[in-house]
Amino acid sequence: MNWEEKIAAWIEEERCGQIQGWDFSHILGRYEEEEMPWDYASIVRRYLKKNMKLLDCDTGGGEFLLSLRHPHENTAATEGYAPNVQLCRERLLPLGIDLRECNDASHMPFADGSFDIIINRHGDFEPSEIKRLLKPNGMFITQQVGSKNDRDLVEMVLPGISLPFPQANLAEQKKAFMDAGFEIMQADEAFRSICFYDIGAFVWFACVIEWEFPGFSVERCLDRLMLMQDVLEKEGKIMGTTHRYLLVARVCGI
């Protein structure tokens, strides 16, 4: 393709740069992420028993929650992003899962001590509110995106943009949960590679992850995207770095 065709393709990726649930199938095979050193699903299953009351915060489209195959009558979920709320209403409510619309992590619509275990993958949370919702000795398990996630990629197109969530790191969040009265059962942090095999896939990704790439557009970042295209043609890919951290915490002192 010539430059005119490439840019037209990027603009089309920008136009369709949206997501429902947490489905990246649109760029399947066009990008790759290195796996984490832990298996979040296995960790959740290690603690989760059939008789436990389970809450999945910010469930997305409910994909991961349903993969756990937990008894539906013992399962609840929250979601605040409107397109995902509608998707969850169609997908989760018919199963008998207790779905609540919520976009305020400090005010969750459940009674005190409602749950044995709360899970949260890449969603918002407030330690004191998590503690309020948990039963005595209740567990909280979360995998989170760290503040330095994709930072090298962001700098390629939007140099100097401030970190969106600077407190999102293991040290600060571990302390926050300990201060809130939790015992830390497991804690880990990892930086892993992410690579893109075409610039269109990167454009779609940057539009979807808009909080990391605020103000990104093909028009605004065209010169830098063209430089990235030159790098891709020489090296075969564009490399970046992901940042994740994991916390498993139990309410202590009860």
ZIHUVEN-V864450 format. One record per backbone hydrogen bond with DSSP energy under -1.0 kcal/mol. CO is the residue of the C=O (numbers start at 1). NH is the residue of the N-H. Records with the same first field share a line. If there is no record, write none. Layout:
# ZIHUVEN-V864450
CO->NH ; NH
This chain:
# ZIHUVEN-V864450
2->6
3->7
4->8
5->9
6->10
7->11
8->12
9->13
10->14
11->15
12->16
14->17
16->18
24->27
25->28
27->30
30->197
32->195
39->43
40->44
41->45
42->46
43->47
44->48
49->52
53->116 ; 117
54->76
55->119
56->78
59->62
62->66
63->67
65->68
66->69
71->74
72->75
74->54
75->98
76->56
77->100
78->59
79->102
81->85
82->86
83->87
84->88
85->89
86->90
87->91
88->92 ; 93
92->95 ; 97
93->96
97->99
98->77
100->79
104->107
108->110
115->135
116->139
117->55
118->141
119->57
120->143
126->130
127->131
128->132
129->133
130->134
132->113
133->115
135->138
138->251
139->118
140->249
141->120
142->247
143->122
144->245
146->149
148->151
150->154
151->155
154->158
158->161
165->168
167->169
168->147
169->173
170->174
171->175
172->176
173->177
174->178
175->179
176->180
177->182
178->181
181->252
183->250
186->248
188->246
190->244
192->242
193->34
194->240
195->32
196->238
198->202
199->203
200->204
201->205
202->206
203->207
204->208
205->209
208->210
209->212 ; 213
213->216
217->221
221->225
222->226
223->227
224->228
225->229
226->230
227->231
228->232
229->233
230->234
231->235
232->236
238->196
240->194
241->150
242->192
243->146
244->190
245->144
246->188
247->142
248->185 ; 186
249->140
250->183
